[in-house]
Amino acid sequence: MSDTHGTVAHQFDDFDQQTEASRLGMWAFLVTEIMFFGGLFTGYTMYRYRFPEAFAAGSHHLDVTLGALNTAVLIGSSLTMALAVYSAEKKRRNHLIFFLIATMFLGSVFLGVKAVEYNHKYHEHLIPGASFQYPDQEGVAATAMALDPNGQAVPDPSRAYQLFFSFYFAMTGVHALHMVIGIGIMLVLLALAYKDRFKNNPNAIENFGLYWHFVDIVWIFLFPLLYLIGRHA
């Protein structure tokens, strides 16, 4: 079935009902994403409260300049994504294609910068695991404690330090995975845009815009939490 807006699936009465259902589905998906990232943020906050000096010291090994650059890049990508949605709504096919490509480019820049950061951490032996090397920093040992089999506190400054980088790689890694998935989806949307499939139905572009803005907002929280808070303590 179809109307002037485009194809309507058989389970819907009309195009408007189909549009509202798809938006509701996207918002439901984003709620699950909020709960997922919320668990990571909660765990990070709890352990940062437990080992404040170790986490503050760990942030000194993150490159604020690269983190700020990536923040600016993602803010720019949110703008280009918003312009892509606007172009789709106004049926401006060429503009839509341009802004999708621009968003993919900025997303790729973000991932490239993040790869540089990960490479630095690899060469500094700051990846948690057997090869992790604890950089001796004043104040860390006082709060980073491990427990022996009897439950007694045993000084082990590398434990809390590794914990910080475990959260760093988990949180930024999952975020980067969402970026990779987003770029993959945009490739599909770009191919459909070339065929002018969104002329009468920009709903897919609008829904993806919600996803991309959500990913950008997550980074807006990650940047100060990992790179800035407690850095000058």
VOLOTOR-338556 format. One line per 8 residues: number of its first residue (from 1); for each residue x, y, z of N, C-alpha, C. Coordinates in steps of 0.001 Angstrom, whole numbers. Layout:
N
NUM = X:Y:Z:X:Y:Z:X:Y:Z | ...
***
This chain:
233
1 = 841:-1190:0:0:0:0:880:1245:0 | 420:2314:-636:1187:3545:-679:243:4728:-731 | 755:5894:-352:15:7128:-505:954:8183:-1034 | 548:9433:-948:1375:10503:-1516:2686:10681:-784 | 2775:10148:423:4008:10286:1203:5008:9174:901 | 4541:8075:402:5434:6958:150:4762:5646:490 | 5558:4579:525:5029:3244:789:4623:3089:2247 | 3456:2493:2457:2959:2232:3801:2885:724:3988
9 = 3558:210:5037:3540:-1228:5305:2123:-1683:5640 | 1847:-2960:5385:480:-3470:5510:-58:-3418:6931 | 831:-3417:7949:349:-3432:9329:-84:-2051:9827 | 88:-1014:9005:-286:339:9411:-1479:830:8600 | -2288:1697:9239:-3468:2241:8566:-3095:3320:7556 | -2087:4135:7918:-1683:5211:7015:-225:5581:7284 | 275:6526:6509:1678:6919:6599:1991:7558:7948 | 1076:8385:8451:1330:9063:9733:1482:8053:10871
17 = 650:7024:10865:758:5996:11903:2088:5266:11786 | 2517:4990:10579:3803:4319:10364:4956:5179:10847 | 4874:6476:10575:5928:7397:11013:6021:7460:12527 | 4872:7575:13191:4866:7646:14651:5384:6356:15273 | 5044:5222:14670:5509:3937:15197:7026:3819:15080 | 7570:4271:13955:9014:4177:13772:9753:5110:14730 | 9199:6285:14971:9814:7209:15931:9765:6636:17339 | 8627:6059:17694:8507:5438:19014:9517:4306:19163
25 = 9690:3532:18109:10666:2452:18150:12084:2967:18343 | 12420:4059:17666:13755:4634:17831:13959:5158:19240 | 12957:5835:19794:13083:6336:21163:13193:5195:22174 | 12461:4110:21934:12574:2946:22816:13985:2368:22759 | 14547:2308:21560:15919:1831:21413:16899:2737:22145 | 16711:4056:22020:17613:4988:22682:17517:4886:24198 | 16333:4571:24711:16187:4374:26161:17037:3196:26629 | 17051:2113:25853:17901:973:26220:19377:1360:26158
33 = 19739:2210:25213:21123:2683:25121:21480:3552:26325 | 20537:4367:26760:20778:5192:27942:21013:4318:29168 | 20241:3256:29302:20432:2342:30434:21783:1649:30346 | 22190:1285:29117:23480:612:28938:24631:1530:29332 | 24662:2716:28757:25730:3654:29100:25593:4126:30543 | 24355:4191:31051:24159:4590:32434:24844:3653:33410 | 24841:2359:33100:25549:1400:33944:27045:1665:33973 | 27615:1974:32807:29045:2282:32739:29361:3557:33511
41 = 28535:4581:33339:28761:5843:34041:28627:5653:35552 | 27667:4851:35982:27480:4618:37412:28674:3878:38007 | 29127:2825:37315:30295:2090:37794:31523:2969:37877 | 31727:3781:36850:32881:4692:36850:32798:5663:38026 | 31623:6234:38265:31459:7207:39343:31727:6582:40706 | 31246:5364:40914:31447:4690:42191:32922:4441:42459 | 33639:3939:41456:35049:3637:41671:35898:4902:41705 | 35472:5926:41034:36211:7181:41122:36080:7763:42533
49 = 34916:7588:43135:34728:8029:44517:35602:7208:45464 | 35788:5914:45147:36589:5029:46000:38073:5296:45848 | 38523:5600:44636:39953:5826:44379:40152:7160:43670 | 39875:8271:44313:39931:9572:43634:41320:9954:43129 | 42376:9703:43950:43721:10090:43531:44192:9272:42335 | 43891:7974:42354:44318:7113:41255:43626:7507:39951 | 42329:7787:40017:41602:8165:38813:42038:9539:38318 | 42303:10458:39247:42794:11779:38841:44164:11661:38189
57 = 45010:10800:38755:46341:10602:38173:46234:9960:36796 | 45303:9036:36649:45125:8393:35353:44727:9374:34274 | 43908:10368:34637:43467:11353:33646:44626:12173:33106 | 45724:12255:33868:46887:12995:33389:47542:12327:32187 | 47257:11056:31960:47824:10346:30818:46914:10391:29596 | 45817:11142:29689:44951:11343:28537:45266:12696:27908 | 45274:12738:26608:45625:13956:25865:44390:14850:25757 | 44372:15927:26552:43228:16832:26553:43057:17505:25197
65 = 44165:17806:24534:44082:18463:23223:43359:17587:22215 | 43725:16300:22172:43056:15381:21241:41600:15172:21645 | 41351:15100:22953:39983:14943:23415:39130:16156:23050 | 39684:17354:23212:38954:18568:22849:38728:18637:21337 | 39734:18217:20568:39582:18186:19119:38438:17265:18716 | 38385:16091:19319:37303:15158:19004:35941:15709:19425 | 35914:16447:20517:34656:17072:20941:34172:18060:19890 | 35091:18895:19391:34730:19860:18353:34277:19150:17079
73 = 34961:18046:16743:34611:17288:15537:33194:16732:15653 | 32853:16181:16821:31520:15604:16983:30433:16667:17021 | 30724:17805:17605:29750:18903:17577:29498:19323:16135 | 30577:19379:15339:30424:19685:13922:29604:18639:13196 | 29803:17363:13562:29042:16295:12903:27562:16351:13276 | 27257:16821:14495:25855:16998:14873:25197:18068:14005 | 25958:19121:13719:25443:20180:12847:25176:19651:11443 | 26141:18941:10866:25949:18423:9510:24820:17395:9465
81 = 24653:16613:10549:23555:15644:10586:22215:16367:10652 | 22145:17439:11442:20911:18214:11521:20575:18830:10158 | 21598:19285:9446:21379:19844:8117:20965:18765:7120 | 21449:17544:7311:21023:16434:6456:19540:16147:6662 | 19098:16139:7930:17680:15921:8219:16843:17041:7605 | 17298:18267:7753:16579:19417:7181:16485:19295:5664 | 17588:18882:5037:17604:18733:3573:16636:17650:3130 | 16579:16548:3906:15648:15467:3567:14206:15953:3668
89 = 13914:16725:4715:12551:17231:4900:12163:18198:3786 | 13140:18967:3282:12876:19935:2224:13049:19330:828 | 13312:18024:773:13458:17294:-494:14602:17848:-1347 | 15690:18186:-690:16881:18685:-1384:17903:17550:-1447 | 17774:16755:-2466:18546:15520:-2585:20050:15778:-2569 | 20529:16721:-3353:21973:16977:-3435:22526:17470:-2099 | 21758:18316:-1431:22198:18792:-119:22242:17644:883 | 21246:16781:827:21214:15622:1716:22456:14760:1514
97 = 22790:14486:278:23971:13675:-19:25230:14342:509 | 25347:15645:294:26537:16381:751:26688:16305:2270 | 25592:16541:2987:25692:16577:4446:25879:15183:5044 | 25361:14155:4392:25641:12791:4851:27127:12474:4690 | 27690:12857:3560:29121:12629:3336:29941:13421:4353 | 29548:14667:4612:30265:15488:5588:30205:14862:6978 | 29048:14328:7349:28910:13687:8664:29784:12437:8753 | 29800:11642:7684:30660:10457:7667:32127:10842:7758
105 = 32505:11908:7084:33903:12364:7129:34292:12767:8545 | 33444:13559:9194:33750:13995:10558:33766:12814:11522 | 32861:11862:11327:32883:10659:12160:34168:9870:11972 | 34652:9810:10742:35904:9103:10460:37096:9823:11077 | 37049:11153:11065:38109:11926:11720:38142:11606:13206 | 36977:11563:13823:36897:11218:15249:37553:9869:15510 | 37205:8867:14717:37760:7529:14918:39265:7514:14675 | 39726:8308:13714:41167:8384:13460:41912:8967:14641
113 = 41375:10035:15219:42002:10650:16399:41993:9674:17571 | 40881:8958:17734:40798:7978:18824:41808:6854:18616 | 42040:6449:17367:43048:5424:17083:44439:5913:17467 | 44715:7197:17230:46004:7774:17637:46145:7718:19148 | 45092:8052:19866:45130:7996:21326:45374:6569:21814 | 44664:5612:21241:44849:4214:21642:46275:3757:21365 | 46833:4195:20268:48212:3826:19924:49188:4368:20960 | 48944:5599:21411:49792:6167:22454:49722:5339:23728
121 = 48522:4942:24097:48365:4156:25329:49042:2788:25188 | 49014:2233:23983:49675:943:23760:51177:1071:23956 | 51771:2099:23398:53220:2278:23521:53633:2696:24930 | 52705:3280:25677:52999:3640:27062:52693:2499:28028 | 52257:1349:27495:51918:163:28295:50834:478:29322 | 49819:1216:28893:48720:1582:29774:47439:828:29449 | 47556:-230:28649:46402:-1072:28367:46314:-2128:29466 | 45198:-2197:30202:45098:-3157:31316:45367:-4585:30871
129 = 46115:-5295:31700:46466:-6666:31376:47869:-6991:31843 | 48412:-8079:31327:49724:-8547:31766:50833:-7561:31431 | 50681:-6790:30346:51740:-5875:29927:51600:-4483:30534 | 50582:-4301:31396:50371:-2982:31985:51544:-2613:32889 | 52045:-1389:32736:53141:-905:33567:52640:278:34383 | 52685:120:35695:52198:1168:36576:53177:2325:36612 | 52762:3507:36146:53631:4689:36238:53569:5245:37650 | 54672:5252:38348:54704:5664:39745:54327:7136:39858
137 = 53178:7398:40470:52719:8762:40656:52419:8989:42127 | 52857:10115:42631:52666:10423:44038:51181:10502:44385 | 50799:9862:45463:49434:9943:45946:48555:8783:45535 | 48961:8030:44499:48118:6945:44031:48125:5796:45021 | 49301:5454:45539:49425:4289:46399:48599:4418:47676 | 48323:5631:48073:47602:5816:49327:46153:5352:49238 | 45593:5352:48049:44177:5011:47931:43928:3748:47148 | 44892:3282:46398:44687:2098:45564:45037:867:46364
145 = 44051:133:46814:44279:-1029:47653:43624:-2253:47044 | 44286:-3389:47155:43709:-4665:46739:43395:-5459:48000 | 42664:-6548:47853:42311:-7391:48984:42951:-8759:48840 | 43523:-9277:49944:44076:-10617:49920:42942:-11620:50161 | 43226:-12945:50124:42161:-13946:50311:41401:-13815:51617 | 42024:-13199:52624:41357:-13031:53919:40566:-11733:54001 | 40529:-10990:52924:39786:-9744:52915:40541:-8580:53503 | 41845:-8746:53748:42651:-7668:54293:43193:-6790:53166
153 = 43251:-5480:53457:43739:-4542:52451:45237:-4731:52225 | 45616:-4828:50973:47023:-4959:50605:47359:-3844:49620 | 48370:-3021:49910:48708:-1939:48998:49072:-2480:47611 | 48423:-1971:46624:48710:-2342:45234:48281:-1180:44339 | 49132:-181:44176:48745:1032:43455:48365:798:42007 | 48830:-304:41412:48525:-518:40001:47085:-957:39782 | 46426:-1520:40808:45075:-2037:40647:44085:-925:40275 | 44064:141:41086:43132:1231:40816:43506:1972:39548
161 = 44808:2035:39284:45259:2692:38057:44763:1920:36841 | 44883:594:36892:44369:-227:35792:42850:-115:35698 | 42201:38:36846:40755:154:36845:40314:1397:36072 | 41037:2493:36271:40707:3711:35517:40803:3465:34026 | 41889:2844:33584:42060:2613:32143:41125:1524:31626 | 40704:619:32497:39687:-350:32083:38389:366:31732 | 37994:1306:32588:36795:2089:32295:37018:2962:31059 | 38197:3520:30947:38486:4387:29791:38308:3628:28481
169 = 38934:2460:28377:38853:1704:27133:37452:1120:26918 | 36791:715:28002:35442:166:27855:34469:1235:27370 | 34510:2387:28004:33551:3441:27689:33821:4078:26328 | 35068:4418:26068:35381:5030:24767:35329:3991:23651 | 35633:2734:23973:35583:1689:22958:34161:1401:22513 | 33241:1301:23474:31836:1072:23132:31289:2272:22365 | 31690:3465:22780:31252:4664:22059:31772:4648:20622 | 33038:4289:20449:33607:4222:19107:32899:3171:18257
177 = 32502:2055:18880:31753:1029:18155:30434:1590:17636 | 29773:2391:18455:28535:3031:18000:28812:3972:16819 | 29978:4620:16846:30339:5489:15721:30534:4671:14450 | 31220:3543:14568:31461:2683:13404:30134:2194:12824 | 29242:1757:13707:27922:1299:13256:27176:2444:12570 | 27264:3638:13151:26594:4794:12567:27106:5120:11174 | 28413:5053:10992:28986:5321:9664:28530:4259:8669 | 28457:3003:9123:27972:1938:8252:26534:2181:7807
185 = 25690:2618:8752:24296:2921:8411:24229:4089:7435 | 25086:5084:7638:25078:6232:6734:25472:5852:5320 | 26326:4863:5175:26674:4392:3831:25433:3859:3119 | 24600:3136:3869:23357:2624:3292:22419:3782:2957 | 22289:4732:3890:21424:5879:3652:21914:6696:2455 | 23230:6796:2312:23792:7541:1192:23439:6876:-137 | 23547:5553:-168:23193:4824:-1388:21719:5025:-1733 | 20856:5018:-716:19429:5245:-955:19155:6687:-1363
193 = 19929:7623:-807:19752:9028:-1173:20102:9266:-2637 | 21139:8575:-3124:21494:8696:-4540:20332:8248:-5423 | 19547:7284:-4937:18391:6799:-5697:17142:7618:-5412 | 17314:8664:-4608:16214:9578:-4278:15077:8851:-3565 | 15421:7925:-2668:14406:7155:-1961:13737:7950:-829 | 14310:9076:-440:13761:9836:685:12955:11048:237 | 12640:11109:-1036:11918:12265:-1569:10571:12443:-889 | 9849:11359:-682:8527:11428:-72:8468:10887:1346
201 = 9623:10412:1848:9624:9827:3191:10993:10002:3850 | 11192:11140:4529:12481:11395:5182:12604:10757:6557 | 11660:9889:6914:11584:9364:8273:12857:8619:8684 | 13433:7843:7760:14643:7086:8089:15795:8029:8429 | 15917:9133:7695:16968:10112:7981:16732:10755:9346 | 15481:11088:9639:15154:11718:10919:15481:10787:12084 | 15115:9513:11954:15380:8556:13032:16872:8339:13227 | 17599:8240:12110:19045:8075:12259:19670:9313:12878
209 = 19120:10493:12564:19621:11714:13186:19534:11654:14702 | 18451:11073:15228:18320:10904:16679:19445:10033:17227 | 19740:8950:16519:20809:8048:16944:22147:8771:16969 | 22438:9507:15893:23740:10173:15800:23886:11243:16876 | 22825:11998:17135:22891:13014:18180:23081:12371:19549 | 22463:11222:19766:22650:10518:21034:24110:10125:21228 | 24734:9585:20188:26140:9190:20273:27013:10405:20568 | 26696:11534:19955:27456:12755:20214:27289:13216:21658
217 = 26074:13131:22180:25820:13558:23554:26575:12680:24551 | 26660:11389:24267:27418:10496:25146:28864:10972:25268 | 29453:11374:24141:30846:11847:24191:30948:13153:24983 | 29936:14011:24904:29951:15265:25653:30066:14986:27147 | 29515:13865:27598:29662:13461:29001:30996:12751:29247 | 31440:11946:28283:32686:11201:28465:33890:12118:28553 | 33924:13143:27740:35107:14011:27686:35447:14639:29037 | 34527:15351:29696:34900:15912:31001:35102:14851:32069
225 = 34313:13774:32025:34395:12746:33053:35756:12054:33040 | 36282:11778:31858:37549:11061:31742:38755:11987:31671 | 38609:13097:30981:39766:13938:30676:39955:15113:31631 | 38885:15643:32213:38975:16930:32895:38784:16875:34399 | 37769:16136:34883:37444:16156:36299:38597:15624:37138 | 39052:16430:38101:40120:16021:39001:41504:16117:38402 | 41595:16586:37181:42901:16597:36510:43904:17512:37219 | 43403:18600:37788:44314:19564:38425:44356:19390:39936
233 = 43825:18256:40418:43851:18024:41864:45271:17779:42340
***
